[in-house]
Amino acid sequence: MENKISLNDCYLFSGLSANEVAQVVAMARSVSLKEGEVLFQQQQEARSFYFVESGTIKLSRFSVDGEEKVIELVMAGRTFAEALMFLDTPRYPVTATAMVECRLQSLENNRFLELLRHSPETCFRMMGDMSIRLHRLIKEIEDLSLQSATSRVAGYFCGQLKAQQSRYGEKIDFRLTIPKAVIASRLSIKPETFSRILKSLSQRGIIEVKGGWIKVTDTHELRAMAESAGVCGGNLGPV
């Protein structure tokens, strides 16, 4: 499992005083999940929100006929489901599943709301974070509606490459740690379409696919494909 990120590193809690951070740590409950284990189900009563210390959590919705749509992939260092604490009768609108072995911190809504009453700065941070997510979702709807599947894949790969470079310096390859079918669902395309796009990009000499690794052999062309559609940077994928 990858190195854990602590609550102290979370942007949401960075405006708290040392005493308030200590209160958050004291109220947090550690949760460990195995790969494929479900944290909560869609429509289950929402009593807590979560911080991801390590691993990746898949948030998805299921249609009446059982078809899954991946809504978001939550990476280490991020929180999820916190907006639900402001509802009168909150229920999780998605199902949360561990994509790999995960370590989380669970924070009870009622106890955290009490803390917020004494920390206006954290309230504003939470409002700002939720506003950013809302704008990201609006942009995503636009991308999914107007841009081609190939442009979405190019944008996703740009985001992955950017994330690798921010961590390790200049790199031209990255590993697909998420199953291809899940990535396809996240990009709102069929798995077979995703495979065809990979093959096409490979034949055009833009990428090389080796097992679970993607090597970008023409970064200029990949970025041009994504930027022409306005999705470079990985709006549709985890970064």
Secondary structure, DSSP 8 states (H G I E B T S, - for coil): ------GGG-GGGTTS-HHHHHHHHHH-EEEEE-TT-EEE-TT-B--EEEEEEES-EEEEEE-TT--EEEEEEE-TT-EESGGGGGSSS-B-SSEEEESSSEEEEEEEHHHHHHHHTT-HHHHHHHHHHHHHHHHHHHHHHHHHHHS-HHHHHHHHHHHHHHHHHHHHSS-SEEE--S-HHHHHHHTTS-HHHHHHHHHHHHHTTSEEEETTEEEES-HHHHHHHHHHTT-TTTTTS--
